[in-house]
Amino acid sequence: MPFQVSWLVEKQVILATASGECTMTEVAELDLQITEFLRLSRQNNLTHLILYLWDVTKFPTNIGEINQHSDSRREPNFGWVIVVNDNRLIRFVANVITQLTRMRFRNFETLKEATDFLKSQDTTIDWSLVTIDQED
């Protein structure tokens, strides 16, 4: 699974993208990178994560194992987790994990829907700092 983690909005919104088949090892590596970004972010406000998983064809379904490798959820400034995807299984797994960990969570089918939602939830985000086109 090729994945990439970057700032959508510098130190405010993380964008993680993945494609292809995801292994548990890769999910753990992705979580480590997300944790690093959370630690670099603005500490007095929430930092949100958008997981763009539109091109993912296979994802681990062992919820307990995924939960074991989710250290990022322990970061005190972790805000919303938003999954952009239309795969019902991936949405279900993400929904169960975030319910078990009591994280703020939403699913959307487009990046624009995800960012519109964040705009309604966190007015402190400086959207003038967006680093990519949100129309995908």
C-alpha positions as CSV (number, residue, x, y, z in Angstrom):
1,M,0.0,0.0,0.0
2,P,1.6,3.2,-1.0
3,F,0.6,5.9,1.5
4,Q,1.5,9.5,2.1
5,V,0.9,11.8,5.1
6,S,1.0,15.6,4.7
7,W,-0.6,18.8,6.0
8,L,-3.8,19.8,4.3
9,V,-3.7,22.8,6.5
10,E,-0.3,23.4,8.2
11,K,-0.4,22.1,11.8
12,Q,-4.2,22.0,11.8
13,V,-5.5,19.3,9.4
14,I,-3.5,16.2,8.4
15,L,-4.2,14.5,5.1
16,A,-3.3,10.8,4.9
17,T,-3.8,9.0,1.5
18,A,-3.5,5.4,0.8
19,S,-4.1,3.1,-2.2
20,G,-4.1,-0.5,-3.2
21,E,-3.9,-3.3,-0.6
22,C,-3.2,-2.4,3.0
23,T,-1.4,-4.7,5.3
24,M,-1.4,-4.5,9.1
25,T,2.3,-3.5,9.1
26,E,1.5,-0.6,6.7
27,V,-1.4,0.5,8.9
28,A,0.9,0.5,11.9
29,E,3.5,2.6,9.9
30,L,0.8,5.0,8.8
31,D,-0.3,5.5,12.4
32,L,3.3,6.2,13.5
33,Q,3.5,9.0,10.9
34,I,0.2,10.4,12.0
35,T,1.4,10.4,15.6
36,E,4.5,12.4,14.5
37,F,2.3,15.0,12.7
38,L,0.1,15.3,15.8
39,R,3.1,16.0,17.9
40,L,4.3,18.7,15.5
41,S,0.9,20.4,15.4
42,R,-0.5,23.2,17.3
43,Q,-0.8,21.9,20.9
44,N,-3.5,24.3,22.2
45,N,-6.1,23.3,19.6
46,L,-7.4,20.1,18.1
47,T,-5.6,18.7,15.0
48,H,-7.9,16.8,12.7
49,L,-7.2,13.8,10.4
50,I,-8.6,13.2,6.9
51,L,-8.0,9.6,5.7
52,Y,-8.4,9.6,2.0
53,L,-8.9,5.9,1.2
54,W,-10.7,6.1,-2.1
55,D,-8.3,3.9,-4.0
56,V,-7.8,1.2,-1.2
57,T,-8.8,-2.2,-2.5
58,K,-8.1,-4.3,0.6
59,F,-7.9,-3.3,4.3
60,P,-7.2,-5.3,7.5
61,T,-10.5,-6.2,9.3
62,N,-9.1,-7.5,12.6
63,I,-10.4,-4.7,14.8
64,G,-8.5,-5.7,17.9
65,E,-5.2,-5.8,16.0
66,I,-5.9,-2.4,14.3
67,N,-6.7,-1.0,17.7
68,Q,-3.4,-2.3,19.2
69,H,-1.5,-0.3,16.5
70,S,-3.4,2.9,17.0
71,D,-1.1,5.0,19.3
72,S,-2.1,8.3,17.6
73,R,-5.5,8.2,19.3
74,R,-3.8,8.8,22.7
75,E,-2.5,12.2,21.6
76,P,-4.4,14.9,23.6
77,N,-4.9,17.2,20.6
78,F,-6.4,14.6,18.3
79,G,-9.6,16.1,16.9
80,W,-11.9,14.6,14.2
81,V,-11.1,11.5,12.2
82,I,-12.7,11.7,8.8
83,V,-12.6,8.8,6.3
84,V,-13.2,9.6,2.6
85,N,-14.2,6.4,0.9
86,D,-17.2,4.6,-0.5
87,N,-16.3,1.1,0.5
88,R,-18.8,-0.2,3.1
89,L,-16.4,-2.6,4.8
90,I,-13.7,0.1,5.3
91,R,-16.4,2.5,6.6
92,F,-17.7,-0.2,9.0
93,V,-14.2,-1.1,10.4
94,A,-13.4,2.6,10.8
95,N,-16.7,3.3,12.5
96,V,-16.3,0.4,15.0
97,I,-12.7,1.4,15.9
98,T,-13.5,5.0,16.5
99,Q,-16.6,4.0,18.6
100,L,-14.4,1.7,20.7
101,T,-11.8,4.4,21.2
102,R,-14.4,7.2,21.7
103,M,-12.9,9.3,18.9
104,R,-14.8,11.9,16.9
105,F,-15.5,10.3,13.6
106,R,-17.4,10.8,10.3
107,N,-17.4,9.2,6.8
108,F,-17.8,11.2,3.5
109,E,-17.5,10.3,-0.1
110,T,-15.6,13.4,-1.2
111,L,-12.7,15.5,0.2
112,K,-14.9,18.6,-0.3
113,E,-17.6,17.1,2.0
114,A,-14.9,16.3,4.5
115,T,-13.5,19.8,4.6
116,D,-17.0,21.4,4.6
117,F,-17.8,19.4,7.7
118,L,-14.5,20.4,9.4
119,K,-15.3,24.1,8.6
120,S,-18.6,23.7,10.4
121,Q,-17.0,22.0,13.4
122,D,-13.8,24.0,14.0
123,T,-13.8,27.7,13.2
124,T,-10.2,28.1,14.4
125,I,-8.8,26.3,11.3
126,D,-7.1,28.8,8.9
127,W,-8.3,27.5,5.5
128,S,-6.2,30.1,3.7
129,L,-3.3,27.7,4.4
130,V,-4.7,24.8,2.4
131,T,-2.0,23.1,0.5
132,I,-3.9,21.1,-2.1
133,D,-7.0,21.3,-4.3
134,Q,-10.1,20.1,-2.3
135,E,-12.4,19.3,-5.3
136,D,-11.4,15.6,-5.5
